[in-house]
Amino acid sequence: MAISALSLLYSAAVIGVSIAVRGIPYWDSPIDLGPPIGSIGFIVDQFNLPIVIGILAVCIAVAIYSKPYMEHRLHELGRGSWGVYYFNYTMFSASMLGVALSTNMIEFYLFLEISLLTSFILIALYGYGDRIRIAFLYFIWTHAGAFLFIVGSFIYGLAVGGFDYISFKGSLYPAGMSSVIQDPSIRAISFILILLGLLIKLPAFGFHIWLPYAHAEAPTPVSALLSPNLIGLAGLGLYRILVILYPDIMISYQWPLIAWALVTIIYGGALALYQDDFKRLLAYSSISQMGYMLLGLATMTPAGVAGSLLHYLSHALGKASLFMAAGNIIVGSGGLRSISRMGGLASSMPYTAISSLAGFLTISGLPPTIGIISKIFIIMGLSDLLFRASTPTTAVVIAIIAAISGLGLTIVYSFITMKRMFFGEARLDDVSEPPLGSIASILAVAIISIAVLVAGAYIVNPLSSSIAALTAIFQR
């Protein structure tokens, strides 16, 4: 546990000091591998800063949280190795950070595959239910997405002579404005393959089948990384590659993608409303929340895209807090996950209740959390389409109403669940917070809760610079 947490803390310290000294964008000296691959490097800029913060904050907290939870899980299994768990956990965390920092499609893909393999191992070894079957379901679906992504990337890279999506020569943004596939049909095929691959990873409606099983039956610390962090990286890929390198095709597919995003939001929220298993509810909620990320990107407006990238951070903090709360209930009650069997838990689990409230406020987009900022910007981005002459006004109004309805649906299932779990008549006599010997898990949840409440104050400047830079890009 200590090695895993300290290694992630070290990464956070290095990135933080580098940004403090040199500002953003900050990048290491890239390794030029020459054609056809291009340069391999790492960068922190105003666009991936919310993603980097979300990954580091959640992974560090969950590394600490894992110790008491996995003691409980290993005892249930009657076997297992701490070394195997933390090795895969650390590799999983580091690979997600690698995806966020990448500047090249091949690099992006390799780190994404490492995250897939290590999370597959963690689910197969330490998950619940029919964990082997579920691990393979997860692996096959997400590997199919990765395959489509890399095929589309190879078409692009071989056609233009490199796989960079950020150039280290001259202007950093973007690598491919002058590196466009000349054949329109080949370019369209490359776009569609990359799009479908990333939508499976996200996952959007229709490609979501694997997520409720994998995220609900994974060990809870792994769920706290899968749902808030891993799936959102597909949104970053959509921005880095498709929004920037294929802006004209993104515009042409704009309304189908907006409709797809809205269906994902409503579908995920409606299914979450009817779940009795708390972890499964959170899994369907994640589908709905990823719909907002897709919606912001599909608007192709500065506010919408900035809100989408910021939504990664708000979702990471809120959903990690809720998954850790679910884990506390599982440990404290001997495995309880059924919401209908809960009630009155606030009196016996006050730390978990506070953490859950913070998490629900965040995913609902309510103050005083960062969730309100990201969702306001996404709705603003959608509203900006009203001022485009070529945009059908009726379609925009319907889309805004649907997006706001999705917000209302999130609020409904969040606070109905909060009431059913933590208030009313207590149904269990023997439930309690994890014991004082496991205080690390309680502190981890508290840290996430605090981060949810204060992070908004520290995101305004990077968000403002993101909007300014995006405006410059879209005006080219």
N, C-alpha and C positions, 0 to 999 in steps of 0.2 A: 504493500500500500504506500509506504513512505517513498520508495523509489519512483513509483508511478506518479504520485502527486508532485514530488519534487521536480521530476523531469518536466512535467507540464508547467509548473511554476517557473522553472528556469526559462522555458520557451516564452512564457508570458513576460518575464522580466527583460529578456533580450529584446523582444519586439517593442515593449513599452519604452525602454531606454533609447532604442534606436529612433523611435518616432519622436520622443521628447527632444533628442539632440538634433536630428536631421529633418524632422517634420515628415509630412506625407505628400506625395508618394515616396516610400522608402523601398529600396530593393538591393539584394545582394548582387555581386558581380556575376553575371550569367555565364554558363558554360556553353560555348558555341560548338555544337556538334556538326555544323555544316548541313548542306542539303542532303536529303530532303527533310530532315527532322527539324533543324533550326536551333534555337537557343533554349536551354533549360535553366530556369531561374525562379526566384521567389520574390513576390512583391506584396507590400501592404499599401493600399491607397484608400481614398475616401469611399470607394465602392465596396471593397471587401472588408473594411474595418468592422462594420457591425457583425459580419459573419465570423471573423477572427475572434472578436470579443465573446460572442456567443459560444463558440467551440471551447475556448480556454476556460471561461467561467464555469460552464456546465461540466466539462471533463474533470476539472480540478475538484469541484464539489462532489461529483459522483465517485471519484477515486477514493475520497475520504469516506463517503457514505457506503461504499461497497464492503468495507471491512465488517461492520456488524451485520449487514444484510446477508452477505455471502456466508458468514458463519452459520446463520440460520439455514440457508439453502443447502450448504454442504452437509450439514447435520441431517436434513431431510433426505438427501440423496444417499447418505451413508458412505460417500466416497468423494474424491475430487482433490485437485492440487491447487494450492494458492498460487504457486509459480506459474502454472499453465493459465490460470484465470488472469492474473495481472500482466503476464506477458502479452496475451491477446488483447486485453483491455488497453494497454499502453500503445500497442501497435495500431489498434482501432482508432484511438484518439489522435495519434500522430498522423495517421493516414488522412483523416478528415481535415486536419490542419494543413497537410500537404495539398489537398485538393483546393482549399480556399486560397492558398498562396501561389498556386501554379500560374504559369504564363504560357503554357504550351499544351496543345490537345493531347499529345502522347503522355506527357507528364500528368495531366489531369486524369486521364484514363488509368494509368498505372496506380496512382494513389487511390482512385475509386475502387479498383479491383482488390487492393490490399484491404480496404475497409470492408468490402463484401466478404472476403475470405475469413477475416478475423471475426466479424460479427456472426457469420455462419457457424464457425467453431463454437463460439460462446453460446449460441442458441442450442446447438446440437448437444453440447455437454451439460449445460446448466439450466435449460429451459423447463417448461411445464408441459403437461399433457403429452400428446404424441410428438415430442420435440424433434425427433429425427425426421419424421415426415414433414413437419412444419419448416424445419431448417432447410430441407431440400426444396420445398415449395418457394420459400424466400429466395434461395440461391438461384433457382431456375428462372424465376420471373425477373429478378434484378440483373442476372447475368445476361438475359435476353436484351434488356435495356442497354447494358454496357456494350453488347455486341453490335446493336444497331448504331449506337453512338460512335464506336470506333470505325465501323465501315463508312459511315458518313464523313467522319473526320479524315479517313484515308483518301476518300474521293477529293475532299478539299485540299489536303496537304500535297498530294501528288500533282494536282492540277495547278497549284500556285507556287510549288517549290518549297513549301515549309509549313509547319504546323503551329507556328506562333500565333497567339491571339493578342499578345502584347509585345510590341517591338521595343528593343533597348537601343535602337539607333534613331537618333533625332527625337521626334515627339513620341511620348510613350503611348498615346492613344490615337487610334487603335492600330494593331499590327496590319489588319487586312483592309483598311479603307482603299488602299491602292493595290491590294492583292485579292482580286475578285476573279472567280471562275468565269471565263469568257463565254463558254457555251451555256445558254440559259437553261436547257433541259438538264444538263449535268449538275448545274448549280442548284436547281430545284430538287433533284434527287438527293443531293448531299444535305440540303436543308431539311427535307422531310425525314430522312433517316436519323439525323441528329435530334430533331424535334421529338420523334416518337421514342427514341431511346431515353431522352431526358424526362419525357412525360411518364414513362413507366417507372423511372426512378423517383419521380416527385411524390406520390403517383396521382395522376389526374383520374377523373371518373372513367370507368371502363378498364383502366389498368391498375385499379386499386385492390384487386382480389386478394393479393398476397399480404397486404399490410395488416388487416385486423388480426390475422392468425399470428404473424411473426411478432408484432408489437405486443399483443396480449399475452402470448405464451413465452416470450423471452424472459430471462431473469430480469427483475425490475431495474437494476442498474444499467443493463444493456438497453432495455426499453427507454430509459431516460436519456440515452444517446441516440438510439435509432430514430425515435419519433421527433425530438426537437432539433437534432443536429444533422443526421445523415441525409434524410430525405430532402431537406431544404437546400442541400448543396446542388441539387439538380436545378433549382431556381437560379443559383449563381451561374451555373453553366449556360442556362438559357440567356442570361444577360451578357456574359462575357463573349459568347460565341454567336448566338443568333441575333440578339438585339443590335450588337455592334457590327458583326461581319456580314449580316444579311438583313439590314434594316428595311430595304425595299420589299423583300418577300414577307417579312414580319408584318409590314403594313398591309400587304395584300391578304394575309391570313388573319388580320386583326379581329374581325367580328366572329369568325368561327372560334378563335381562341378565347375571346371574351365570353361567348356563350358556353364554351366548354368549362371555363373557370367558374362561371355562375352555377352551372349544373353541379360541379364538384362541391362548391360551397354549400348549396342547399341539400344535396344528397347526403354528404357527410354529416351535416348538422342534424338532419332529420333522423338518420340512423343512430346517431349518438343519443338523441332524446329517448330512444326506446331500449337502450341497453341496460341490463341489470348488473353485468360484470363491470366493475369500475375501470379496469385496465382496458377492456374492449371499448368502453365509452370513450376513453382517452384516445384510443387508436382511430376511431371514426372521427373524433374531433380533429385529429391531425390531418386527415384527408380534407376536411372542410377548410382548415387553416391554410393548407397548401394551395387551395383554390384562390385565396386572397393573393398569395405570391404570384400565381399565374396571371391573375386579373391585373395587378399593377404593371407587370411586364407587358401584357398584351395591349395596354393603353398606348404604349410607345410615347408617353408624355414624360417630361422630367419629374413632375411630382409623383406620378404613378410608379415609375421605375424606382425612384428613391424610396418611396413608401414600401415597395416590395422588398428591397434589400434590407430596409430597417425592420420589416416584419419578421425576417429570419431571426433577429436578435430578440424581439419581443416574444415570439413563439418559443424560442429556445429556453428563455428564462421561465416563462409561464408554464410550459408543458413539463419541463424538468422538475419544477417544483411540485406539480401534481403527481407525476410518476413516483417521485420520492415519497410523497404523502401516501400513495397507494402501497408502497413498500413498507412504510411504517405500520400501516394497518395490518398488512399481511403478517409481519413479524409480531406485532403486539397482540393480535387476535388468534394466532395459530393458523393463519392461511385464509382469512376471510376476504372475499372479493365481491360478494353479492351485496349490492346497494340496498336491496329490500330487507336484508337482515341487519343492516346498520341502523343507526339512530342514536341521538344523544351523545355522540362520541366527543363532542367539544369539551365536556366536563372531564373526561378521562384522558384525552389526547389534545390538550390545548395548543401545543406547538404545531402539531400536524394540522389542526383546524386553521390556525393563522396562516400557515404555509399554503394550504389549499385555497383559502380566500384570496390570497395574493395571486396565486396562479389563475384562478377563475376570473379575477378582475382583469388580468393581463390579456388572456385569450379573448375576453369579451370586449376589449378595447375601451375600458372604462378608467377614469382617473382614480388615483394618482399614479398610474402605471404607464410604462412606455407603450403599451398596446394602443392607447388612444392616439398617439402620434402617428404610428405606422398606418393605422386604418383611416385616419383622417386624410393622410396624404394619398392613399390609394383611391379613396372616394374623390378627392380633389383632382387626381389624374384622370379619372373617368369623366368627371364634370368638365374638364378642359376640352374634351372632344366636342362639346357643344359649340365651341368657338371656331371649329374647322368647317369651312364652307361645304366640303364634300361629305360631311358626316350626317347621316339621317337623325334628326332631332328626336323623333319618337323612339328610335332604337336606343339612343343614349339615355333617355328618361326611363325607359323600361329597365335598362341595365342598372341604373342608379337605384331604382326602387328595389330590384332584386338583390343588389349588394347590401343595401340597408336592411332588407328583410333577413338576409343571412346573419347580419350583426344581431338582429333581434332574436333569431333562433339560437345563436350562441349564448346570449344572455339568459334565455329561458332554460336551456338544458344545464347551464352552469349553476344557476342559483336554485333550480329545483333539486339538482344533485347535492349541492351544498346543504340545503335544508334537510333532505332525506338522510344524509350521512351524519351530520354533526348536531342537529337540533331535534327538538321533540323528545319523546319518551326514549330513555335508554333501554335497548333490547339486550345488551350483553353486560354481564357483571364482571367478567374476567379479562377485559381488554385494557391495555395500558400502553403508554409510550414505551419505546424501547428502553431497557434498563439503563441506569446511570453508567454502567460499564460500556454502553454503546452510545455514549453521548455524542460521539463524532457524527453519527447520522443525523441527530437532531440539529447540531450546529450546521451541517451541510444544508439542510432544508432552510434554516434561518438565514444563512448567507444568500441563498438564492432568493428568498423572500425580500431581503433588504435590497439586493441588486435590482429586483423587479421594481421596487418603489422609487429608487433614486437614479436609475440608469437614464431616464429621460432627460435629466438635467445636464448630462454629459454627452448627449448625442446631437445637440442642436447645431454646433459648429460643423462637425463632419457632414451632417445632413445638408446644411446650407451649401457647403462647397460641392457636395455631390450634385445638387440641383444646378448650380452654376456650370459645372463641367458637363453635365448632361445636355444642358441647353446649347452649349457650344458645339457638342457633337451632332445633335439633331439638326442644327442649322447649317451643317456642312453640305 
